[in-house]
Amino acid sequence: MSRVILVSSRLPVTIKRSRGQDGNGQTLTMSAGGLVTGLSPLHARSDGVWIGHPGEHPNASTLRQLEQQRLVPVDVPPRDYRNYYEGYSNSALWPLFHYFVERCEFDPAHYEAYRSVNERFADQVAKVAKPDDLIWVHDYQLMLLPEMLRSRIPQARIDFFLHIPFPSSETFRVLPQRSQILRGLLGADLIGVHTYEYAENLQRSFRRLLGIESNRGALRYSGRSVRIQALPIGIDTKEMRKAAFSNAAERYLLDLKRRIGDRQVVLGVDRLDYTKGLPLKLQAWRRLLAGSPAWRRRAMLIQIAVPSRENIGSYQQQKDEVERLVGEINGLYGAPGRIPIHYMYQSVSREELGALYRLADVALVSPVRDGLNLVAKEYVACRDDGGGVLALSEFAGAASELGESLRLNPWDIEGTAAQIERGLEMDFGERQERVRPMYHRVVQNDVHRWVERFMTALTEPEVEELRVPPQLQSTVLAETIGPHLATARSALLMLDYDGSLREFTERYEDALPTNEILEILTELGSLDGVSTYINSGRDRNTLGEWFKGVPVGLIAEHGSWIREVGESIWRRMGPPPDLSWKGVVRPVLTEYAERTPGARIEEKSAALVWHYREADDSLGEWQALELMSVLEDMLSGSPVEIRQQGVDKGRAFEHVSEAYGPFDFVLATGDDRTDEDIFARLPLDAYSVKIGGGQSSARAAVGSPGSVRRLLRALIAARRRVAVAQF
Ligand code: ADQ
């Protein structure tokens, strides 16, 4: 395995000022939070280094201690650090990504600090990295780093993992620096997020905001492939259980049980953060107690709130609100020796935490938004006795893995109170039935398995390899293809029209065939043993009119209709399509056409086309991207031109092959994504030519319709020469 370089905003230890007896004035303490808990086991097992900020500038002795633990500090001036960490990271990205738009502060100076701190990280990583290292960047504080590293170390393997949600593109686009942030991520080879929903959101933002299409979890950028995958983090189940079943935990548990007596326990463990929904949780608890004097006697809530980001104003307010509510509820429903809420604003040891997990009848995990939530998994990991109930917010990423939990919507205070009650009353059999499958899942998908999945994610083949075919001169191409056509017994040519045989015109209806095109087609049609078809998206009336008397077959509307040479009747290919989707899509296309001067809709029998070639470039492009994302919600498939499923140019090829094949020579040409349908279905020895640049599964590309015409002339000549020789 390559050496892993972990990069995160904070190191797993924080330097604290102290008046230590050795006089060095600094001590190291463990940093709190999910990221550290998740990555520490990987660091402990690997021989790699961990790069991050240590909280304070280390003195010589602290630096030595860091070195021993393979921790590399990044030096950042305190003021920059504040603007980067408390500013952009935690007052812009954190609230926005958790859908708290109204809490966001977008200060350009904060972004500038964010950018410059990311640069400092890039410099430090570049200094330490060796050629075969895997650089693994973590979380929202370092979203510009992958691209900065890519420009410094182009060949490196760079992965990125986002520990928090990636919001819907509708929310993400609020961010003033949205393009910079997305481009920053594109430096990575692999972008991991916790859930499919976040992966979907991210792909949609790439598409809507940068116009970068992704194909089933992979996108192309600057000639590289960038993968996006849902890889939810696991916990170190062994370590968690070791702590929870240690002697210290047993002692603590016994002591707790003695003091609590026969009261049932509901447990909350959260960083004190507004995303964790503590006030709503307390209100649900108040609701339960208000409605039931019995629960006031029989149950208690133990709430641990881990101090967090205390320098940020909104966190201070949250703390005040939580403490006020705790006081109020205890005042209302407490009695001597019986407090309804035991509130602890402190860090606790893993052993104490484990004992609490083992004690609690119900773990109440009710964030209003959470990337994943490790507490839910930790609780499940400690409850193989089958005694615990997990009540879990549907807004935590972990909900998609822990389906047997009691689901709750934290905003619904009544509903949450009812779920708590249901959990407290649940019999042992049902508790077991629910927790057991979750336990096995959590154990199986632990943090080590997560790391493994990350490391091997790129070795799995891409579902569909995206490539850019080589661009060739028409003469070079004719030299390769010509001899094969010349000697073929039965040849098939399927030629796209707009953008392939004919240049685009300002107005769609003006792209009539020129005399040159008609001449080429007439000559092709007169070749013995060669079947030629125009395979176009245009409607059949236009094609019939334009190619009247030309001896080639016509295929209209992306494979919906066919007219053979010399016939005047069009035949439908395949069963009559279900066109009910048109009623849904038409009003949307109309609305977007009305909003976009120059855009218009074309109605075909099996298609609706939204044209924006005549619209202002940037507006048309923007509207088209937005339209795609709107339509995606309604229909599967994402092109602006949405075609009937099963009706495409590729099917037209199959139809002709079945009717007139086999062919020992096949050539197809095309310039847009509707032509990819035919390229993808051609036999391996067929020739496919894409007109213009970009990704395609065609074998070769040429620059323009002019090149296609030159190629066809050369092919006609090659076929004629052999025919003359045979004669
Ligand atoms: P966090 O927001 O920090 O993590 P969470 O996933 O709940 O949230 O992790 C908290 C961690 O801190 C847990 O491992 C827990 O055991 C530990 N902890 C909690 N209370 C403690 C206490 N009093 N003393 C000591 N330790 C305590 C971010 C994202 C999450 C995501 C993780 C991991 O916000 O959504 O799950 O990263 O990717």
Residues whose N, C-alpha, C, O or C-beta is under 5 A from the ligand:
A	BS01	ADQ	G33 G34 L35 T37 G38 H163 I233 V269 D270 R271 I304 V306 Q346 S347 V348 D370 G371 L372 N373 L374 V375
